[in-house]
Amino acid sequence: MHVRRDWHVLPPTTAALVAFLGSGCAADPSLEDGDAATETSTTGDDTGTSTPAVGSTDGGESSTGGRSETTASVDDTTAADTEDTEDSGGFIPEMDLGDFPAGVCFGVSDIGHLSTVYASATPTMPECNPEPAPCGGDVVGTWTIDSHCGFESLSNFFAAECPSSTMTFVASALTGTQTLGEDGSFSLDGDLTLDLDLQIDTNTCYGVGCGQFGDLLTMQDNNIEAACVDEQDSADCDCAMTITNTLEREGSFEVEGDMITLTTEAGTADPAPYCVSGEHLTIWEVLNETQPYPEVGCDAPEDCQEILGDAHDEWFCLQ
């Protein structure tokens, strides 16, 4: 199947939790993974729209629209597969649609690029530019991550459900090594840590206290850690969030002009612009965010666009 490297940064089970809290349902810290998504699948929005009853899917893939064909596995119980998934290359994990049931709309928006600068010799921390400037070149060799940039463009994960909230990029750490062989093989080992700060009125937006909100974010076992405390003289809750990803991949690569395409058993990534200059290789990967709409049912991506308009660059209908 074809797999994109797009990352909606907010881990999928957290996305389900945010949608669950936004639905107005009472939040219960004792909820098991997946319970939140089950609640949201039957909750309508303010206009009375509700997600239709979901049956088992044919083939377990999502119906897609937009720029490429993206698929996501769905199990026989009609919830999206949340088992560990493989990625098709680069440091941006593939899109995992989490615990949502079939027949739900997802919108995907391009927000920029993750620029990763590799070094073939001693790292020198060169300047990083998130705007692609492809120039091609010989990519064969062993490359160590030297610097990166682009996560500064992340928008607030919680804005749709809580417009008064603010989320600030604090820092990111990206380490690892990528080997591109003369035989067209590649291997990648790396670690990503992303630190964010969230200011949010949890009582007004979700009807839960600050501490409980932090517990709910962390309890989902979705590689996010959150420490939330009440702000003095303010209704806001201050949450320090850390998202982590560890990547180990191998597969093949192809170069055409100034674009490189990585393929693993999971699928083929979208071609990424690259440039080799001196002892440095820079690869630019599209950085995307995904917004679930559990209250909007669909049979095809066109249904999502008809109901929700052009709010996103691409629509997916989980089938």
Secondary structure by P-SEA (a helix, b strand, c coil): cccccccccccaaaaaaaaaaacccccccccccaaaaaaaaacccccccccccccccccbbbbbbccbbbbbbbcccccccccbbbbccccccccccccccccbbbbbbbcccbbbbbbcccccccccccccccccccccccccccccccccccccccccccccbbbbbcbbbbbbbbbbccccbbbbbbbbbbbbbbbccccccccccaaaaaaaaaaccccbbbbbbbbccccbbbbbbbbbbbbbbbbbbbbcccbbbbbcccccccbbbbbbcccbbbbbbbbbbbbbccccccccaaaaaaaccccccbbbbcc
